[in-house]
Amino acid sequence: METEDDLLMREINAFADRAEENKFSHADIKAIAMTLSAHFTHRTVDEIEAKLKDVWRSRDLYWMG
């Protein structure tokens, strides 16, 4: 059974997949974190933003915000 964090990471990776399609664009990490926080209330926006940055760094993607 998937946990809330598993589902959150699935969503984060889906956003990263889309960002990889246009690798040189800059994703608005803060906006994505705020969007995800509405659905994953067990984590704060800052916690979600940190997870997003970890995934973006591991994939060598760019972000702003």
Residue pairs with C-beta under 8 A, 6 or more apart in sequence:
2 10
4 40
4 42
4 43
5 42
5 43
7 40
8 36
8 40
8 43
8 48
8 51
9 51
11 36
11 39
11 40
12 36
12 48
12 51
12 52
12 55
13 55
15 27
15 32
15 52
16 52
16 55
16 56
16 59
16 61
19 25
19 27
19 56
19 59
19 61
20 59
20 61
23 60
23 61
23 62
24 62
25 62
26 62
26 63
26 64
27 56
27 61
27 62
27 63
27 64
28 63
28 64
28 65
29 49
29 52
29 53
29 56
29 63
29 64
29 65
30 45
30 49
30 65
31 65
32 52
33 45
33 46
33 48
33 49
33 52
34 45
36 48
36 52
37 43
37 44
37 45
37 48
40 48
43 51
52 63
53 63
55 61
56 62
56 63
